[in-house]
Amino acid sequence: MLRLHDVTLALGAFRLQADADFAPGRITALMGASGSGKSTLLAAIAGFLAPVSGRIEVEGRDVTALPPGDRPLSILFQDQNLFPHLDIARNVGLGLRPDLRLDRDQKAARDAVLDKVGLGGLGSRLPRDLSGGQQSRAALARALLRGRPWLLLDEPFSALGPALRAEMLDLVASTAASEDLSVLMVSHDPGDARRIAQDTALIADGRLEPPRPTGPLFADPTPSLRAYLG
């Protein structure tokens, strides 16, 4: 369970209130207008932004004061964060050791996750030698290699075309099911939520609304969701 207990976030004049639970073993879409605070909320959950007040719990553990690397989660950002001078195998290997001194078992785990995301045999290539979709797969592989139970997605596939984005979303869904991952993903597109998210939560008017089952929510939208959808 990912729990936000009366969390208040502030950046300048911007404030966001969040008090909600996210169920484990599910994919939850986080939606809201541009500037509503979706990425800000993910940054706080990941440990890059300290709340003004409140508490963040993951798997029953208070992580509010923990640095990002010590939290039981991984996060993918929009820019993928691949190092251009490192080949894909090394970029992915950073998920295990920043010094890249991988032992035999760790190298085997790295190669296995590259196979899982469809990049088997491409580990020696540089990021510039891969397509946008392949770069997204490499970034996902690095996150999966860390073996954390929660995966946060801050629109890492937004630069892809519709077909590739759908392909990556399906890969996330199938991987989450096979690896028993819990996923919280930011999206502007209701189609993304309908495609893979069991639950959807909306940020509106400076407040996070608790997640609800996606199908029933879109079938009978709340006033704030109806206003967002237009």
N, C-alpha and C positions, 0 to 999 in steps of 0.2 A: 504494500500500500504506500502511495505517495500522498502525504498529508500536508496541507498548508493551513496552519492554525493562526487565524487573525493576522495574516501577513500584510504589512504595509510597505510598499516600495515607493521611493521618491527619487526623481531626477530633475533638479531645478524646480520648476512649477508643476511638473507632472507628478501625479500620485495615483497609485493603483492599490486597491484593496482585494485581498484574495483569502477566502476561507472555504476550502473544498477538499474532497478526497478523490484520488484517482485510483481506480481498481487495478490490481496487478493482473498480468496475463492478458491484457486487452490493449487495443490500439485506440487512443483517444486523440481526436482532432481538436486543436485549439484555434478558434477563429475569432475574427474581429476586424474592424476597420483599420486602415493604415494609421499608425501612430497610437493605437489603442493600448499597446503595452505587451503584445504577444512575445516578442523577442526579449523584452525586459524581464518578463516573468520567467522565461527559460533561463536567462542569464542568472537570475537569482537562485533558481533551483539547482543549476549547475555549479554555483559558488563564485561566479564572477561579479556579483552585485550583492552587497549585504543589505538585508531588510532593515528598515527603520525600526520596525517592531514585529513581533510575532515569531513563529517557529516553523521550521521545515523539517519534516520527518520522512525518511525513506526506509521501508522495511522495519518499522518500529524504532528506528534510531534517529536521534536528534542530530541533524547534519548542519544546522544553521551556521555554526562557527567553523566547519571543516573546510579546508582548501579544496579546490576542484578535483585534484588528483586522488583525494581520499574518499570521495563520495561514490556510492555504488551505482554509478551511471556513466554513460558516455554521451557526447553531444556532437552532432554534425552541423556545421554552419553553412551558409550559402556559398562561401568561397572555397569549400572543400579542404583548405589548409594542407594541400600537398606541396612538398618542397621540390622546386623545379630541378635542383641539382642532384636529387636522389632518385634512383630507379624505384619502380613500383614495389619491389620486394622490400626494400629498405624503408620506404614510406609506410608500408603496412607494418613492418617490424617495429616501428616506433610505438605501436600500440602496446608492445610488451616491455621494451627497454629503450629508454632515450639514448643510451650509449651504443645500441645496436649490437651488443655482444651476445647474440643468441646462441644457446646451446642446441644440440641436435634435436631435442624434443620441441623446443620453441620454433626452430626452423620448420619442422614437420607441421606444427600447428599453423604457422604462417602460410605454408604452401597449401594446406587443407582449406583454409578460409579463402584463399585466392581461387581455388577450384570451386568452392561453394558459390562465389559470386560471379563465376564465369570468366575469370582472368587467369586460369591455369595456363602456364607456358609464357605468360607475358610479364613475368616479374623483373626481367632485365631491361625493360623499356623505361624510358623517362616519361614523366607526365605529358610532355609536349607531343609525344609519339602516340598518345591515346586519344580517342574521341571523347567528347563531353560525357557521354554515357559511361564509357569505360573509366574515366576519372571519378565519376560518382560511385561506381562500383568499388574502386580502390579505396576511396574514403570510407565507404560503408564497411569494407573488409577490415580496415584498421580499427574501427569502432567495435566490430564484432570480436576481433581478436582479444580485446581487453576483457571480455567475459563478464561484463557488468550486467546486472539484471534489468536495468532501465536504460532505454535509448531515447534521447531527445533529438528531434529533428527540427532545425530552424530553417525550413524551406531550402534544403540543400539541393533540390532538383528543380528549382524555379527557373533556371536558365535553360532547361531542356525543352525541346518541343513536346507537343502533347503525347505523341506515341512513346517517346523515350521516357517521359515522366511517368506515364502509366506503367511502363515496363519496370521502372525502379520502384514504384509504389507496390506493385505485385511482388517484387523481390523482397521488399521489406515485410510484407504481409506473410509470405511463405516462410521467411527466415524467422520472424517473430514466433510463428506457430511451431516450427521445428526446434527452436532454441529456447522456447518458453520465455521470450522477452516481453517486457512491458514497454509500450511505446507512447510517447507524447509528442505529437507533431503539429507544428505551426503550418497553417495553410490559409490562403485567401480564397481558394477554389472549393465551393461546395461539392463539386464532383470528386475531389480527392477524398473528402470525408465520406461521401456515399460509397466510394469504391472500396476502402479498406478499414475505415474506422468503426468500431462497434459503438463508441461513445463520442459525443461532441460537446465541447464546452465553449462558451462565448464570452469574450470580454467586451463590455459596453458601459459607457458612462463611468469609467474609472473603477469598475468592479468586475471581478471574475464570477460568472454564474456557474454553479456546480454542473459537472458533466451529466448528460442524459443520453439514453440510447439513441443512436443516430437516426434510425428509420422513423420511429415515432416522433422525434423532434422535428424532422423536416416535413413529416406528414401534417403536423399540427404545430407550426412554429410559435415560439414565444414572441411577444411584442418586439423585443430587442432583435431577435433573429429575423423577424419579418422586416424590420426597418433596415437591417444589414443587407438582406437579399434584394430589397427594393421591389 
